[in-house]
Amino acid sequence: MSRVFHVTKSTKSDLKKRALAAVRDYGVNLTLFRNAMNDWAGLNATDMECLRVLFAKGVATPSEIARQTGLTSGATTAMLDRLERSNLIARRPNPDDRRGTLVSPQPRAAETVAAWFESARKAQAELISSYSASELEIISDVFERFAALWLQERDRLHGLKYPDSPRSGRASG
């Protein structure tokens, strides 16, 4: 099913503003949805990010999880404690490092978390099905490029010196 677009007399400048506003609103509403889901599930954003990492990788060390989530080692330990108490992850000794630990999702964790997002997944599938193949090419391209842009911007921030951070009170510019 293809959508019908009504051609307007909008200028390219107007359309760029509209697109960037839509991206902003998407980000804001996704964050609000994730916050509501986290509150409902009794978890926080980094807990959910940790689960995403573990579902993708299968197994990770606490250090790998800390790098992916941006948490300190102490905060990572507290997060893993919460997830373990919620029966979503398991920790076991690392056979390659007798002082280390490996973390993996519990066998039913992916199924449990997927059930939490079932309504949203169905709504997304319905929405995305309303676009033609050529429209989906454009949509995919835009989101892939924005994903890469945010990774580049994150890496740029990681490269900045702490004294330049706004929280230092000495930001330049």
Sequence and secondary structure as in RCSB ss.txt:
>XXXX:A:sequence
MSRVFHVTKSTKSDLKKRALAAVRDYGVNLTLFRNAMNDWAGLNATDMECLRVLFAKGVATPSEIARQTGLTSGA
TTAMLDRLERSNLIARRPNPDDRRGTLVSPQPRAAETVAAWFESARKAQAELISSYSASELEIISDVFERFAALW
LQERDRLHGLKYPDSPRSGRASG
>XXXX:A:secstr
           HHHHHHHHHHHHHHHHHHHHHHHHHHHHHHT  HHHHHHHHHHHHHS B HHHHHHHHT  HHH
HHHHHHHHHHTTSEEEEEETTEEEEEEEEE TTHHHHHHHHTHHHHHHHHHHHHTS HHHHHHHHHHHHHHHHHH
HHHHHHHHHS GGGSGGGT    
